Amino acid sequence: MREHGEYSRIISIDICDSLFPADGVEYVYGDVRRPIALANAPSGPEIYNFAAVHTTPGHEDWEYFWTNEWGAIHVCDFASAVGAKFLFFSSSISTYGSTESELDEEGPFEPTSAYGRSKLLAEAIHRSWQKSDAGRRLCIVRPGVIFGQGERGNFTRLAAALKAKRFFYPGRDDAIKSCGYVGELVRSMLFTRDLPDAEITYNFAYPNRYTTREICATFCQLANFKMPSAVIPNAVILGAGFAFEILAALGVKTSINRARIRKLMLSTNVVPRKLAELGYQFETDLKEGIKRWHTESQGRFE
């Protein structure tokens, strides 16, 4: 957007260094858990709030609320102080919890983690900011599992396991995983940003929900990985997860535990009804999204 001349100034505030620093972006250290102070802050900026503690499991419950709830308060306070009229907030489909039944933006909301509960509270804080001034606009996106360059999460781990021929299906191979390519997510954000609505909340995931097996098949087709076939029974895989937790307690750290395994076993069957109502047209599907990621990362899925 800076290259296209859309913005004269772009500022990124974070506690971490950028993985992919971009020319023309000002990188400033800042922690949303505390009031935000920015020297020479522009007047009336657009603000995009992506800050979160999100890895689940991985943190104590209070840490999610400290960052996600207090972060929302501090971002909204900052937006008010600098006269911002547009705010974009990245929430999560974790606000719904796991679901086998198809869910759209109307819920119900049954978050099963501190992450999901803290994101639901953060949504309410952002809506309060918007409603306090008739001239303000707010977009909230609830992304599914996002994949693409720099993701370093579920899909990255899956690709690495498939490449190493050490992936197996935990408990089942038909769990639905609502997901989407990061480039498509950005397109949806720009689309909703440019609409006149005072407040838009939408789910982001492909309209066609894919199963774990279908996701694996797409990776294997595009990257020539071997297709996994083994389905490990629930009791066996959860027992193995417990064993890894014991190892972790003894100092042998791994990313395997029962909570993460249960996440793989449960569906997140969330649909983007609002985007369809607004007239959004997806440019990619699962195959095209993974294909673009494969090209961007030169086949490494990193």
C-alpha positions, 0 to 999 in steps of 0.5 A, a space after each residue: 500500500 505504501 508502494 501504491 502511494 495509498 499512505 504517506 506513512 506506515 508505522 508498525 508497533 510491536 515488541 518483536 522485530 519484523 520477520 519480513 521488514 518492508 521498505 518505507 515502514 517505520 518500526 517502533 517498539 511498543 507493548 499493548 499491555 501498557 498505555 501506548 505513547 507514540 512520538 509524532 503520532 499522525 492525526 486521524 490514522 487508520 489503525 490495524 490491531 493484530 496484537 495477541 497472545 495466541 498460541 494454544 496451549 502455551 501460556 497461562 490463562 491470565 496471559 491471554 487476558 492481559 494481552 488480548 483484553 488490556 491490549 484492546 483497551 490500550 489500542 482503543 484509548 490510543 485510537 481515541 487520543 489520535 482521532 482515528 476514525 477507522 479501526 481494524 481488529 483481528 479476532 479469531 474463530 476460537 470465539 465459537 469453540 470447536 464445532 462439528 455443526 456449521 456456524 456463521 457469524 451469529 454463533 453461538 459463542 462457546 469458547 473453550 480456551 482463555 484465548 477464545 474468551 479473551 478475544 470475545 471480550 476484546 471484540 466488545 471493547 472495540 465495538 464500544 469504541 466504535 459506538 461512542 462516536 457516530 463517525 467511527 468505523 470498525 471492521 472485525 475479522 475472525 480468521 480460521 487457520 491461516 497459512 502462508 509465508 511466515 505462518 510458523 503454525 499448524 500448517 507449517 508443522 503439518 507440511 514438515 511432518 508430511 515431508 518427513 513421512 511422520 504424520 498420522 491422523 490423530 483419532 480421525 481423518 475427517 475433522 473439518 478445519 476452516 482455513 485460508 491463505 494469508 494473501 486472501 485474508 489481506 484481500 478480504 480486509 481491504 475489501 471490507 475496509 472500503 465498504 461504508 458500513 459503520 461496523 462489520 464483523 466477518 468470518 474468514 475461511 474458504 467457503 468450502 470447509 476442508 477435512 484433515 485428509 483433504 488438506 494433506 492430499 493437497 500438500 502431497 499433490 503439490 509437493 510430491 509428499 507421500 500421502 499418510 494413511 494411518 489413523 491412530 486411535 484416540 486412547 493411544 494418541 492421547 496416551 502418547 501426548 501424556 508421555 510427552 508432557 511427562 518428558 516436558 516436565 523433566 526438561 525435554 521440551 517438545 510441541 506435543 501434548 494432549 491439548 494440542 492433539 485434541 485440537 487436531 481431533 476436533 472440527 472448526 466448521 465455520 463459514 464466511 456467510 457475511 463475506 458472501 452477503 457483502 459480495 466478496 469473491 474469493 480469488 483462491 481456494 485451498 489448492 491455489 493458496 497452498 500452491 502460492 505458498 509453495 512458490 513464495 517459499 521456494 518449496 520450503 513451506 516456511 
